[in-house]
């Protein structure tokens, strides 16, 4: 007996889109109510009016869909666009940054498991990126918040070995394999550990806890921007086993500009 499709709707952000067949598209969404889901939009390549702007990466819509079960491919029946983020799309660096946000969310969000925190984090940071200047700090604060809600919160407030709270030394080492800081008094430790200053650690902790609407005012110094980028990239690469393509592209564009 074929199970009937159940009509459903939810707020969703597009993570990935691939063409399928001659006229269809398969879309991966981060949703508020169902976690990450995949669906097919029939005829989306031929009839742009039906899904105007709604099936582009990082577009936010209320999608109407149906499916036979949690593991089946959803049939996307319609989308009510909520935000196309034109301010991001008009700026190359913001577009590349948004690509990093959705790529990271895609990697850290399980399929078909409700995860409101991931959805709202992504939506709020896209809104922030839309309305403020692009800064290195915004990407770092998104990364550290995503790590926390995904269960990979790095230990940055004390030494993993002696448990001493940070503040008594000017610099520490971050060990990605252990997921946290070690102080200089606890020996050399892992040779791959990254040196990080106390100021950078405190700024990351502040950015992890501060109200999202105020984050645009919190900036990183040149040293802190470099240290935090290296620390979080190293940790994320350790977790995923690779560097994300979107992150590599953004870094290359920035390198060419400088």
PyMOL commands that set and color helices and strands:
alter all, ss='L'
color gray80, all
select helices_A, chain A and resi 86-89+92-108+116-131+136-149+184-186+198-209+212-217+222-240+245-257
alter helices_A, ss='H'
color red, helices_A
select strands_A, chain A and resi 6-20+24-31+35-41+60-67+74-83+155-159+171-175+180-182+194-197
alter strands_A, ss='S'
color yellow, strands_A
deselect
rebuild
show_as cartoon
